[in-house]
Amino acid sequence: MGKVFLWMAAVLLAIYLVKSQFLTSKTWTPFRDGCLASGNATEEQCNCLSNYVHERFSDQEVQRIMDNRSTDPVFSEKVNNTVVAGTLACRNPE
């Protein structure tokens, strides 16, 4: 019985390490902070918009957006459409 708990603890530790090191977004908080710095949105709205954008773009793409390194017109159009749709969807977050 002790070995079962030891294995369960090892698996849970591995899941925690993978989740905390590799599955967390490095750009979520900076994106939200940038939204809050605009002064036009509440914290709930910025949290909602950050979630909305991060569901549709990878961390690398969000970093490109924040660095304003978007030279591809198709990508720029996708970013604009996503931000507009996200802003509308997050106007009254629940």
C-alpha positions in Angstrom: 0.0 0.0 0.0 2.9 2.4 0.8 4.3 1.9 -2.8 1.0 3.0 -4.3 1.0 6.2 -2.4 4.7 6.8 -3.3 3.8 6.3 -7.0 0.8 8.6 -6.7 3.0 11.2 -5.1 5.6 10.9 -7.8 3.0 11.2 -10.6 1.4 14.2 -8.9 4.8 15.9 -8.5 5.6 15.3 -12.2 2.2 16.7 -13.2 2.8 19.8 -11.0 6.3 20.4 -12.4 5.2 20.1 -16.0 2.2 22.3 -15.5 4.1 25.0 -13.6 7.1 25.1 -15.8 5.8 24.4 -19.3 2.1 25.0 -19.5 1.8 28.4 -17.9 1.8 31.4 -20.1 4.7 33.8 -19.8 2.8 36.6 -21.6 -0.6 36.5 -19.8 0.3 38.8 -17.0 2.2 41.4 -19.1 -0.6 41.5 -21.6 -3.2 42.0 -18.8 -1.0 44.7 -17.2 -0.7 46.5 -20.6 -4.5 46.4 -20.8 -4.8 47.8 -17.3 -2.3 50.5 -18.1 -4.6 51.8 -20.9 -6.9 53.1 -18.1 -10.0 52.3 -20.3 -10.9 48.9 -18.8 -11.5 47.2 -15.5 -9.4 44.4 -14.1 -12.2 41.9 -14.9 -12.3 43.1 -18.5 -8.5 42.9 -18.9 -8.5 39.4 -17.4 -11.2 38.4 -19.9 -9.4 39.9 -22.8 -6.1 38.3 -21.9 -7.8 34.9 -21.7 -9.6 35.6 -25.0 -6.4 36.5 -26.8 -4.4 33.6 -25.2 -7.0 31.1 -26.4 -6.4 32.2 -30.0 -2.7 32.9 -30.1 0.4 31.2 -28.9 2.8 32.8 -26.3 5.2 33.6 -29.1 2.5 35.3 -31.2 1.3 37.3 -28.2 4.9 38.4 -27.5 5.1 39.6 -31.2 1.8 41.5 -30.7 3.1 43.2 -27.5 6.4 44.0 -29.2 4.6 45.4 -32.2 6.6 43.1 -34.5 3.8 42.2 -36.8 4.9 42.8 -40.4 2.6 40.2 -42.0 -0.6 42.0 -43.1 -2.7 38.8 -42.7 -1.5 38.3 -39.2 -2.1 42.0 -38.4 -5.6 41.7 -39.6 -6.2 38.6 -37.5 -4.8 40.4 -34.5 -7.1 43.4 -35.1 -10.2 41.2 -35.6 -9.4 39.2 -32.5 -8.8 42.2 -30.3 -12.0 43.9 -31.5 -14.0 40.7 -31.0 -12.4 40.1 -27.6 -13.1 43.6 -26.5 -16.8 43.2 -27.5 -17.0 39.8 -25.8 -15.4 41.2 -22.6 -17.3 44.4 -22.4 -19.5 42.9 -19.6 -17.6 39.9 -18.2 -19.4 37.6 -15.9 
